[in-house]
Amino acid sequence: MKKRTILPVIECFGSEYEIGRQYGEQAADHIRESVSLMCSTMIAMPYMAEKNAVLAASKAYLNNVRSFDPEALDRVKGMAEGSGMSFDEIFALQCYSELFVNYPRLAALCTSFGVTGSATSDGRTIIGQNVDWHPDATIDLVRITRKDGLRMLVLFLCGYAAYYLTSEGIGNCANLTLCPPAAVTNHVPFAFYHYVAMRQKTAREAMEVLKNISRGVGYIHIAGADGTMQGIESNYHECQLMEPVKGVLVHGNHYETDRFKKHDLAYTYIQDSFHRSGRMRELIASAHGTLTPEKMMVILTDHRGHPKSVCTHVDPKVPAVFASLSVASFVMLPAEGKMYIAAGPPCENEFVEYQV
């Protein structure tokens, strides 16, 4: 029998500083655990980066963030004061993806989907994914109410906002991709530009933000209540928009863009990504035209290729520090403002409905 875990919703509202402080206060234990996990992971990587070195490295992004979205630093300050951590620790946590990618030794890092129009049973847009990360990774569900009235239901992974559903009917999925580390740090970390994109009025406007600033560590797809859906891949120099094929977008942790493939580190470090995304496409194709949220929830439990399957489990052959698990799974309906979340591997945990 599956477990039914209802995630407490952390309510945050007001200025960016107040939002950060409220989250920091209410998720202090998870934030401390996330900083500890970040540091233990980084020291285990080939460069053996001590905590002070990690914090110092993240400061290379500070001026970039200040120029791009200065209010973001108020949010970081609030998180630090609310959680009792230092500003440097919280800022580094927001740069975790960028820091982590510089020391790639990964097993599995998410498989996402978006289906709309002719692919679904009633034309609704459905997006979602399994969130694969270290088994000790924390998740928090936060409802942010901004001063401008925008509401965001946000799933935080390891203390930073990764997956959004907004009251404007915009939702997203995100996957880590691996390209050679940047020689320069003239880009803005994912957690900061993602927040700006997701506070836009439409999915198209959100994608415009991403086109201008998305560089380096990942893939994102955005879906809107009007059926608009696009993906975007990037490396540290450029990005590429991706359009649905027959109403379907699927992505793993490798590049789909031909010109990005030459330097794709997934061939070395995340070979199971090719299987996971291929399997997801196969399952979606077999039910094309009849897909529903419930069918997508079942697809996310698929175990072909276990343990490095769509529903990922810890591989006992992999050192513990590099272990990966589907620590959460979600399905979103942007037009209805609904997010269904399984708090753990979806094969073992029920999807629970939340409203933005």
C-alpha positions as CSV (number, residue, x, y, z in Angstrom):
1,M,0.0,0.0,0.0
2,K,1.3,3.4,-0.9
3,K,2.0,6.0,1.8
4,R,-0.1,9.2,1.8
5,T,2.1,12.1,2.9
6,I,0.5,15.5,3.0
7,L,3.2,18.2,2.8
8,P,2.7,21.2,5.1
9,V,2.3,24.3,3.1
10,I,4.7,27.1,4.2
11,E,2.9,30.4,3.7
12,C,5.1,33.4,2.8
13,F,4.0,36.9,1.8
14,G,5.2,40.5,1.6
15,S,8.5,41.9,0.4
16,E,11.3,39.7,-0.9
17,Y,13.1,40.1,2.4
18,E,9.9,39.1,4.3
19,I,9.3,36.1,2.0
20,G,12.9,34.9,2.6
21,R,12.7,35.4,6.3
22,Q,9.4,33.6,6.7
23,Y,10.6,30.6,4.6
24,G,13.9,30.6,6.6
25,E,12.1,30.5,9.9
26,Q,9.7,27.8,9.0
27,A,12.1,25.6,7.1
28,A,15.2,26.2,9.2
29,D,15.9,22.6,9.9
30,H,15.7,21.7,6.2
31,I,17.8,24.6,5.2
32,R,20.6,23.6,7.7
33,E,20.4,20.0,6.4
34,S,20.6,21.3,2.8
35,V,23.7,23.4,3.5
36,S,25.3,20.3,5.2
37,L,24.4,18.1,2.3
38,M,25.9,20.6,-0.2
39,C,29.1,20.8,1.8
40,S,29.5,17.0,2.2
41,T,28.8,16.5,-1.4
42,M,31.3,19.0,-2.6
43,I,34.0,17.7,-0.4
44,A,33.5,14.2,-1.8
45,M,33.9,15.4,-5.4
46,P,37.2,15.1,-7.2
47,Y,38.2,18.7,-6.3
48,M,37.6,18.0,-2.6
49,A,36.2,21.5,-2.0
50,E,36.1,22.5,1.6
51,K,33.2,24.5,2.9
52,N,35.1,27.8,2.9
53,A,36.2,27.2,-0.7
54,V,32.6,26.5,-1.7
55,L,31.3,29.7,-0.1
56,A,34.1,31.7,-1.8
57,A,33.4,30.1,-5.2
58,S,29.8,31.1,-5.0
59,K,30.7,34.8,-4.5
60,A,31.8,34.9,-8.1
61,Y,28.1,35.1,-9.0
62,L,27.2,37.9,-6.4
63,N,27.6,40.9,-8.7
64,N,25.8,39.1,-11.5
65,V,22.8,38.6,-9.3
66,R,22.9,42.1,-7.9
67,S,22.8,43.5,-11.5
68,F,20.1,41.1,-12.7
69,D,17.7,41.2,-9.7
70,P,18.9,43.1,-6.7
71,E,15.8,42.2,-4.7
72,A,16.9,38.6,-4.8
73,L,19.7,39.4,-2.4
74,D,17.1,40.8,0.1
75,R,15.4,37.3,-0.2
76,V,18.7,35.6,0.5
77,K,19.3,37.9,3.5
78,G,15.8,37.1,4.9
79,M,16.4,33.4,4.5
80,A,19.7,33.7,6.3
81,E,18.3,35.6,9.2
82,G,15.2,33.5,9.4
83,S,17.2,30.2,9.5
84,G,20.1,31.4,11.6
85,M,22.6,30.7,8.8
86,S,25.0,33.1,7.3
87,F,24.3,35.1,4.1
88,D,27.2,33.3,2.4
89,E,25.8,29.9,3.2
90,I,22.4,30.7,1.9
91,F,23.8,32.4,-1.2
92,A,26.0,29.4,-2.0
93,L,22.9,27.1,-1.5
94,Q,21.1,29.1,-4.2
95,C,24.1,28.5,-6.5
96,Y,24.2,24.7,-5.7
97,S,23.4,23.6,-9.2
98,E,26.2,25.6,-10.7
99,L,28.7,24.5,-8.0
100,F,27.6,20.9,-8.3
101,V,27.9,20.7,-12.1
102,N,31.6,21.7,-11.8
103,Y,32.2,18.4,-10.0
104,P,30.0,16.0,-12.0
105,R,29.7,12.4,-10.8
106,L,26.0,11.9,-11.1
107,A,23.7,8.9,-11.3
108,A,20.2,10.2,-12.2
109,L,18.8,13.7,-12.3
110,C,15.1,13.8,-13.2
111,T,12.9,12.9,-16.2
112,S,10.3,15.5,-17.2
113,F,7.3,15.6,-19.5
114,G,4.8,18.0,-21.0
115,V,1.7,16.9,-22.9
116,T,-1.0,19.1,-24.4
117,G,-3.6,19.4,-27.2
118,S,-4.0,16.2,-29.3
119,A,-1.8,14.2,-26.9
120,T,-4.3,14.4,-24.0
121,S,-7.7,13.0,-23.7
122,D,-9.4,16.4,-23.4
123,G,-6.8,18.8,-24.7
124,R,-5.7,19.9,-21.3
125,T,-2.0,20.7,-20.7
126,I,-0.3,18.4,-18.2
127,I,3.3,18.7,-17.1
128,G,5.4,16.9,-14.5
129,Q,8.4,15.0,-13.5
130,N,10.2,12.8,-11.0
131,V,12.7,14.9,-8.9
132,D,15.8,12.7,-8.6
133,W,18.5,13.8,-6.2
134,H,20.4,12.5,-3.2
135,P,18.2,10.5,-0.8
136,D,19.0,13.0,2.0
137,A,17.7,15.9,0.0
138,T,14.9,17.9,1.6
139,I,11.7,19.1,-0.1
140,D,9.5,21.9,1.1
141,L,6.2,23.1,-0.4
142,V,5.9,26.9,-0.1
143,R,3.0,29.2,-1.1
144,I,4.4,32.7,-1.9
145,T,2.1,35.7,-2.1
146,R,3.9,38.6,-3.6
147,K,3.2,42.3,-2.9
148,D,1.8,42.5,-6.5
149,G,-0.8,39.8,-5.6
150,L,0.8,37.0,-7.6
151,R,0.6,33.6,-5.8
152,M,3.2,30.9,-6.4
153,L,3.0,27.3,-5.2
154,V,6.7,26.3,-5.2
155,L,8.4,23.0,-4.5
156,F,11.8,23.7,-3.0
157,L,14.6,21.1,-3.4
158,C,17.5,21.4,-1.0
159,G,16.4,24.9,0.1
160,Y,16.0,26.5,-3.3
161,A,12.9,27.1,-5.4
162,A,12.9,24.7,-8.4
163,Y,9.3,23.9,-9.5
164,Y,6.6,26.6,-9.7
165,L,2.8,26.8,-10.4
166,T,1.5,30.4,-10.4
167,S,-1.9,32.0,-10.1
168,E,-1.4,33.3,-13.7
169,G,-1.6,29.6,-14.8
170,I,2.1,29.1,-15.5
171,G,4.0,26.0,-14.5
172,N,7.4,24.6,-15.1
173,C,9.6,21.5,-15.0
174,A,13.4,21.6,-14.8
175,N,16.3,19.1,-15.4
176,L,20.0,19.4,-14.9
177,T,22.2,19.0,-18.0
178,L,26.0,18.8,-18.0
179,C,28.3,20.8,-20.2
180,P,32.0,21.6,-19.5
181,P,32.3,24.1,-16.7
182,A,32.4,27.8,-17.8
183,A,35.8,29.4,-17.9
184,V,34.1,32.7,-16.9
185,T,31.3,33.4,-14.5
186,N,29.3,36.0,-16.4
187,H,26.0,34.1,-16.1
188,V,23.3,34.3,-13.4
189,P,22.7,31.2,-11.3
190,F,19.5,29.2,-12.2
191,A,17.7,29.8,-8.9
192,F,17.7,33.6,-9.4
193,Y,16.7,33.9,-13.1
194,H,14.1,31.1,-12.7
195,Y,12.3,33.1,-10.0
196,V,12.1,36.2,-12.3
197,A,10.8,34.1,-15.2
198,M,8.0,32.5,-13.1
199,R,6.7,35.8,-11.8
200,Q,5.7,36.9,-15.4
201,K,2.0,37.2,-16.6
202,T,2.2,34.7,-19.4
203,A,4.1,31.6,-20.3
204,R,5.4,33.4,-23.4
205,E,6.7,36.3,-21.3
206,A,8.4,33.8,-18.9
207,M,10.1,32.1,-21.9
208,E,11.3,35.5,-23.1
209,V,13.1,36.0,-19.8
210,L,14.7,32.6,-20.1
211,K,15.8,33.2,-23.7
212,N,17.7,36.3,-22.6
213,I,19.3,34.9,-19.4
214,S,19.2,31.1,-19.3
215,R,22.7,29.8,-19.5
216,G,24.6,26.9,-18.2
217,V,23.1,24.1,-16.1
218,G,19.8,23.0,-17.3
219,Y,16.7,22.5,-19.3
220,I,13.4,24.1,-18.4
221,H,10.0,23.8,-20.0
222,I,7.2,26.2,-19.3
223,A,3.5,25.6,-19.8
224,G,0.6,28.1,-19.6
225,A,-3.1,27.9,-19.0
226,D,-3.7,28.8,-22.7
227,G,-1.9,25.6,-23.9
228,T,1.4,27.4,-24.7
229,M,4.3,25.1,-24.0
230,Q,8.0,25.4,-24.9
231,G,11.3,24.0,-23.6
232,I,14.7,25.6,-23.5
233,E,18.2,24.1,-23.3
234,S,21.3,26.1,-22.6
235,N,25.0,25.8,-22.2
236,Y,27.2,28.6,-20.8
237,H,27.2,30.4,-24.2
238,E,23.8,30.1,-25.8
239,C,20.4,28.6,-25.6
240,Q,17.9,26.7,-27.9
241,L,14.1,26.8,-27.8
242,M,12.4,23.4,-28.1
243,E,8.8,23.0,-29.5
244,P,6.4,20.1,-28.7
245,V,6.1,17.3,-31.2
246,K,2.5,16.2,-31.6
247,G,1.8,17.9,-28.3
248,V,4.7,16.3,-26.4
249,L,7.9,17.4,-24.7
250,V,10.1,14.9,-22.9
251,H,13.5,15.6,-21.4
252,G,16.1,13.8,-19.4
253,N,19.6,15.0,-18.4
254,H,21.2,15.0,-21.8
255,Y,21.1,17.6,-24.6
256,E,18.7,17.1,-27.5
257,T,20.1,20.1,-29.5
258,D,22.6,18.8,-32.1
259,R,25.2,21.5,-31.7
260,F,25.2,21.0,-27.9
261,K,25.8,17.2,-28.1
262,K,29.5,17.4,-28.9
263,H,30.3,18.6,-25.4
264,D,27.5,16.8,-23.5
265,L,29.0,15.2,-20.3
266,A,25.9,13.0,-20.0
267,Y,27.6,10.4,-22.2
268,T,30.2,10.0,-19.5
269,Y,28.3,10.6,-16.3
270,I,24.6,10.1,-16.8
271,Q,24.2,7.4,-19.4
272,D,20.9,6.3,-17.9
273,S,19.4,9.6,-19.0
274,F,19.0,8.3,-22.5
275,H,17.1,5.2,-21.3
276,R,14.8,7.2,-19.0
277,S,13.8,9.8,-21.6
278,G,13.4,7.2,-24.2
279,R,11.2,5.1,-22.0
280,M,9.1,8.1,-21.1
281,R,8.6,8.8,-24.8
282,E,7.6,5.2,-25.4
283,L,5.0,5.2,-22.7
284,I,3.5,8.5,-23.7
285,A,3.4,7.4,-27.4
286,S,1.6,4.2,-26.4
287,A,-1.2,6.3,-24.8
288,H,-1.1,9.3,-27.1
289,G,-4.5,11.0,-27.4
290,T,-5.8,9.4,-24.2
291,L,-3.4,10.9,-21.6
292,T,-4.8,12.1,-18.3
293,P,-3.2,13.3,-15.1
294,E,-3.8,9.8,-13.6
295,K,-2.1,8.0,-16.6
296,M,0.9,10.3,-16.3
297,M,1.1,9.5,-12.5
298,V,1.3,5.8,-13.5
299,I,4.0,6.5,-16.1
300,L,6.1,8.2,-13.5
301,T,6.2,4.9,-11.5
302,D,7.8,2.9,-14.4
303,H,10.6,0.6,-13.3
304,R,12.1,-0.6,-16.6
305,G,15.8,-0.4,-16.1
306,H,15.5,-0.4,-12.3
307,P,17.1,1.1,-10.2
308,K,18.1,3.7,-12.8
309,S,14.6,3.9,-14.2
310,V,12.0,6.7,-14.7
311,C,11.1,6.0,-11.0
312,T,14.7,6.1,-9.7
313,H,15.9,4.1,-6.7
314,V,19.2,3.9,-4.9
315,D,21.8,1.8,-6.7
316,P,23.8,-0.2,-4.2
317,K,26.7,-0.3,-6.6
318,V,27.1,3.5,-6.4
319,P,29.0,5.2,-3.5
320,A,26.5,6.6,-1.0
321,V,27.6,10.2,-1.6
322,F,26.5,9.8,-5.3
323,A,23.3,8.0,-4.6
324,S,20.1,9.1,-6.3
325,L,16.4,8.6,-5.5
326,S,13.1,10.0,-6.7
327,V,12.7,12.2,-3.6
328,A,9.5,13.6,-5.0
329,S,7.2,13.4,-8.0
330,F,4.7,15.9,-9.3
331,V,2.0,16.4,-12.0
332,M,0.7,20.0,-12.7
333,L,-2.4,21.3,-14.4
334,P,-1.6,24.9,-15.0
335,A,-5.1,25.9,-16.2
336,E,-6.7,24.6,-13.0
337,G,-4.0,25.8,-10.6
338,K,-3.5,22.3,-9.3
339,M,-0.3,20.4,-8.4
340,Y,-0.3,16.8,-7.4
341,I,2.8,15.8,-5.4
342,A,4.1,12.4,-4.2
343,A,6.5,13.0,-1.3
344,G,9.0,10.3,-2.3
345,P,9.2,7.7,-5.0
346,P,5.8,7.6,-6.7
347,C,5.7,3.8,-6.7
348,E,5.6,4.0,-2.9
349,N,3.8,7.3,-2.3
350,E,0.3,8.6,-3.2
351,F,-0.1,11.9,-5.2
352,V,-1.8,14.5,-3.0
353,E,-3.6,17.5,-4.6
354,Y,-2.6,21.1,-3.8
355,Q,-4.1,24.3,-5.1
356,V,-2.1,27.4,-5.8
